[in-house]
Amino acid sequence: MDWLEKIDGDLFDIAHRLKEIDGRYELYRNRKSGRFEIYANGALQIAVPYARLDARTVELAASTRAEYAHKLLARIEDDNARLRRDAEKAAREKIMEKAENAL
């Protein structure tokens, strides 16, 4: 895998902070795609969606851990419930507007 450049040290010490989350994590820069990637035991775990390494990368890695899955699912369910409430409110307002215009 000549296109992968291992990153052991970086400005914000992201590579080390990833090791604190999971000792198997290794940080690479993929020269083909230009993105950063996190591997564990030689397998791609996370393709970092950010152009630069910063705290967001550490937060992303921490939030995707299996032990945090229940929190992630709860956040998704909360967001979906909020979207449903917003859609229902918009539909009610539209119906009320049409009713008022009909009178």
C-alpha positions in Angstrom: 0.0 0.0 0.0 2.5 2.6 -1.3 -0.3 5.2 -1.5 -0.7 5.3 2.3 1.5 7.6 4.3 1.5 6.8 8.0 1.2 9.8 10.3 2.9 9.3 13.6 3.2 13.0 14.6 1.1 16.0 13.7 0.6 19.5 14.8 -2.3 18.7 17.2 -1.1 15.3 18.2 -4.2 13.7 16.6 -2.4 10.4 15.9 -1.6 10.0 19.6 -5.1 11.0 20.7 -6.6 8.4 18.4 -4.4 5.8 20.1 -6.0 6.8 23.4 -9.4 6.0 21.9 -8.3 2.7 20.6 -4.8 1.4 20.8 -5.2 -0.3 17.4 -5.9 2.9 15.5 -3.3 4.1 13.1 -3.6 7.3 11.1 -2.7 7.5 7.4 -2.9 10.0 4.6 -4.2 8.4 1.4 -2.1 9.9 -1.4 -4.5 8.7 -4.1 -7.7 10.2 -2.6 -6.0 13.0 -0.6 -8.0 12.1 2.5 -7.0 11.0 6.0 -7.9 7.5 7.0 -8.0 5.6 10.3 -7.0 1.9 10.2 -7.1 -0.8 12.9 -5.4 -4.1 12.3 -4.8 -3.1 8.7 -8.5 -2.6 7.9 -10.0 0.8 7.1 -12.2 1.9 10.0 -12.9 5.6 9.2 -12.4 7.8 6.2 -12.0 11.2 7.7 -14.3 13.7 6.0 -12.2 16.7 6.9 -9.4 18.2 4.9 -7.3 19.0 7.9 -6.5 17.1 11.1 -8.1 18.7 14.2 -10.3 17.9 17.2 -13.2 17.0 14.9 -11.2 13.9 13.8 -10.8 12.8 17.4 -14.5 13.5 18.1 -15.5 11.5 15.1 -13.4 8.5 16.0 -14.7 8.6 19.6 -18.4 8.9 18.5 -18.2 5.9 16.2 -16.9 3.5 18.8 -19.3 0.5 19.5 -19.7 1.5 23.1 -21.2 4.8 22.0 -23.6 3.3 19.5 -26.5 3.7 21.9 -25.8 7.4 22.3 -25.5 7.8 18.5 -28.8 6.0 17.9 -30.5 8.1 20.6 -29.3 11.3 18.9 -30.5 10.0 15.5 -33.9 9.2 17.0 -34.1 12.6 18.7 -33.2 14.3 15.4 -35.8 12.3 13.5 -38.5 13.1 16.1 -37.7 16.8 15.9 -37.9 16.6 12.1 -41.3 14.9 12.3 -42.6 17.5 14.8 -41.3 20.3 12.5 -43.0 18.7 9.5 -46.3 18.2 11.4 -46.2 21.8 12.6 -45.6 23.1 9.0 -48.5 20.9 7.7 -50.8 22.3 10.4 -49.8 25.9 9.7 -50.4 25.3 6.0 -53.8 23.8 6.7 -54.7 26.7 9.0 -53.6 29.2 6.3 -55.7 27.5 3.7 -58.7 27.5 6.0 -58.3 31.2 6.8 -58.0 32.0 3.1 -61.2 30.0 2.4 -63.2 32.0 4.9 
